[in-house]
Amino acid sequence: MMNFRVENLDELLETLKEEGVQVLAKTESLEEGKFGWIVDLEGNKIELWEPNDKAFL
């Protein structure tokens, strides 16, 4: 699985969904930040991570 650090996860997932990308419905909020997942055209799961910057200061 690939992992990408992103800004504004919720907005990005909504935009990707509007563009026809398969967005997995479940997202998670943890101490490290928010996580969401999409699936590319080849069926590969991709993790998107919006870090909680306080955890990385």
For each residue, the residues with C-beta under 8 A, 3 or more apart:
1: 44 45 46 47
2: 44 46 47
3: 46 47 48 49
4: 46 47 48 49
5: 49 50 51
6: 9 12 48 49 50
7: 12 50
8: 11 12 50
9: 6 12 13 27 34 35 36 48 49 50
10: 13 14 27 34
11: 8 14 15
12: 6 7 8 9 15 16 36 48
13: 9 10 16 17 23 27 36 38 48
14: 10 11 17 18
15: 11 12 18 19
16: 12 13 19 21 23 38
17: 13 14 20 21 23
18: 14 15
19: 15 16
20: 17
21: 16 17 38 39
22: 38 39
23: 13 16 17 36 37 38
24: 36 37 38 39 45
25:
26: 37
27: 9 10 13 34 35 36 37
28: 34 35 36
29: 33 34 35
30: 33 34 35
31: 52 55
32: 49 51 52 55
33: 29 30 49 50 51 52 55
34: 9 10 27 28 29 30 49 50 52
35: 9 27 28 29 30 47 48 49 50
36: 9 12 13 23 24 27 28 47 48
37: 23 24 26 27 45 46 47 48
38: 13 16 21 22 23 24 45 46 48
39: 21 22 24 43 44 45 46
40: 43 44 46
41:
42:
43: 39 40
44: 1 2 39 40
45: 1 24 37 38 39
46: 1 2 3 4 37 38 39 40
47: 1 2 3 4 35 36 37
48: 3 4 6 9 12 13 35 36 37 38
49: 3 4 5 6 9 32 33 34 35
50: 5 6 7 8 9 33 34 35
51: 5 32 33 55 56
52: 31 32 33 34 55 56
53: 56 57
54: 57
55: 31 32 33 51 52
56: 51 52 53
57: 53 54
